[in-house]
Amino acid sequence: MDRGTEQKLLQKARSGDENALLRLFDEHHGPLFRFAWRLCGRAADAEDMVQESFLALLKPSSAFDSRRSSLRTYLFGAVRNQAWKRLRCREDSSADPPPVADLRSPESETLRAELEHAVARAIRQLPEAQQEVLILAQYEQLPLAEIAELLEIEIGAVKSRLQRARAALKDTLADYAPAGKERQA
Amino acid sequence: MNDQELDALLNSWQAPSPSPATREALRQALPPAHRRRPYGWMAAAAGIVAAIFLLGVASMGSGQARLADGTYVKTSLQVDPPSARQQMPKAGHVLLTRGSSQQGYFFDPATQTYTGYKLAVKPFGDGTYLTSVEPATKTLAQVSSTAGAGNYRQVPLPGPTVARVVREGEAFEIALLVAPGGARVYERIELSRGEPPSFFDHLGDAIRAHHMMLIHWIHGLFN
């Protein structure tokens, strides 16, 4: 969906057209939900954040300016702000309970769940600034320039954070790499 | 660990899909001005249909007549459930009043069959009536100008034809047809003495008479 269409839909949505807002929602909610879920780890919280971001768009006080950024960039930024705010307010910032390996499931399934959990834990242990850059780049495939715009930092800073995040993950997850497994064996 | 191996590890972390309910939750959370439903009239029509179906039965025709002794007979042909009316879209109804009896016929051009009854009424004078029902004594062709009525085959009444005493204003039924699927067509009859039908009686009859037309009209909106 191009920016012009989005802008028209947003105008309609702000003037009371429910379907226009739902079209924008259909276009963007999937990546926003995944981003929110990876940051906060709770599906219900992620859904709330996405919903609130869209509702905030309708308010006259909404900071979105189509001349300054795309709607996608703005929405990712809104979800990000909410996610960190919630996580800071939440004393127990632990994510969804780690998946419990089902002893009846095949061994490969158990290992897959364990690996997934290890990756999630490793990413959540990163500093916030690295976490968000890594998630946006690795999982949502956002261009570095858009991440820079979203986080209001220079592209160089984005690259740097991404490199540091990846380096840290290589260390943390070394035991799960094929070579590491061979070494363990 | 090289970059490809790290990518492979990172990509093992899959996010769940958002719940489909999120969209509806957003819709529900919209301020009232945004909660316009462009197809709200369809929801309203569906509500009307549901309400009509909830009434349980539908009238296929009605009539009023006064017998020779002054007994007023109010008759309406009903189908239960109303949706069964669509299986007999061209079915018809004929009433014939003579002396102290009334004959009623239900016929269906689709099956070229009809059922008919003869209702005899004897007032006791204390607000009760002795009624007896038996198969119609005239053929459909004798009482109706329906095309090809002479070719219609009479089928027996599904219920027993017994005499009974009914009170004034008390409705009773004469079963005319029980379809294989369980749908039932019957005549609903009320007897009263000497009181002409009121405006509200006529209004009620008119509503009942148009009941099926309304159902068909609403069905037409959706099909």
Interface residues (C-beta under 8 A of the other chain):
Chain A: A13 G16 D17 E18 N19 L21 L22 F25 D26 H29 G30 F33 R34 W37 R38 A43 A46 E47 V50 Q51 F54 L55 L58 R112 L115 E116 V119 A120 I123 Q138 Y139 R166 L169 K170 L173 A174 Y176 A177 P178 A179 G180
Chain B: M1 D3 E5 L6 D7 L9 L10 S12 W13 Q14 A15 P16 S17 P18 S19 T22 R23 A25 L26 R27 A29 L30 P31 A33 H34 R35 R36 R37 P38
